Amino acid sequence: MPEPTDQSTGSASTPLASDEDLLARTVLAVNAAGSALRERFGDVVPYDTREELMRALAANDKAALDILRPRLAEVRPVAGWVEDKLAGGALPNGEWWIVDPAEGNVNHLHALPDWAVTATLVRDNQPVLTAVHLPLTGETYTALAGGGAHVNGRPLRVALTANLTLALVATSQARPDEDENVVRRIGDSITAMLFDALVVRTSVPATLHLLNVAAGRIDAFWQFAGARADLLPGALLVAEAGGRISDAEGRPWTPGSDSFLAAAPGVHAEAVTTLSK
């Protein structure tokens, strides 16, 4: 994958505004981009080839990015910009914007409601703040490192569920054309969870499942493979809502990990056991 491109000239050691102010201005940016995507939402967009699909996806991305990129550059001029939203692994030190202008883009094209606009500021490889806007519901989920997680200003808390057999859990496909070993691992994990959990949900995108974990509606979410843009926003939201973040085997998660697990504390250990089978 191409290396992220740093469009900045400043240093993260000389902040221009408080993180609280940066988050408030980030919210305005994702809301504005979401309005543009909402205007494009409606009937199913037809396509006959992969090339036509990619052009339709790119058109949605561009409509949102044309709004997001200049606004976020104004919010934090010293921050770099990660060009490839499908990229994973560690970033160079400093501040970076990680943005998904149309998270769940394929759902948008199919006239399904499960899509969002996300923007996350990462500082020295740690997410500092995130804003996720759902244009069709008007909800904006936010998290600030050390400052909690909220939806439209209301605090979020993960579920109190303490038994995996009573848990609603979810997983997601990281991307089309996934490696065969990852595909088989996904299938095996769903089978294992079907035996051990109450109900299993499978759909894209990952961020929307993670919003539900942070809000206490879903008890655990896991995924194999994945990119920074589809896991970092939800990881910060869940952590700030009191949840636990790890890889599928319970080890500390990083954007370079090959698996991801976010869960309410009461079911995290059981989920690790199930996913490690």
GIMO-V741081 format. One line per field, one symbol per residue. burial: I if it has 24 or more other ideal C-beta (glycine too) atoms within 12 Angstrom, else O. A space follows every 10 residues. Layout:
# GIMO-V741081
burial=???
This chain:
# GIMO-V741081
burial=OOOIOOOIOO OIOOOOOOIO OIIOIIIIII IIIIOIIIOI IOOOOOOOOO OOOOOIIOII IOIIIOIIIO IIIOIIIIII IIIOIIIIOO IOOIIIIIII IIIIIIIIII OOOIIIIIII IIIOIIIIII IIIIIIOOII IIIIIOIIII IOOOOIOIIO IOOIOOIIII IIIIIOOOOO OOOOIIOOII OIIOOIIOOI IOIIIIIIII IIIIIIIIII IIIIIIIIII IIIIIIIIII IIIIIIIIII OOIIIOIIII IIIIIIIIOI IIOIIOO
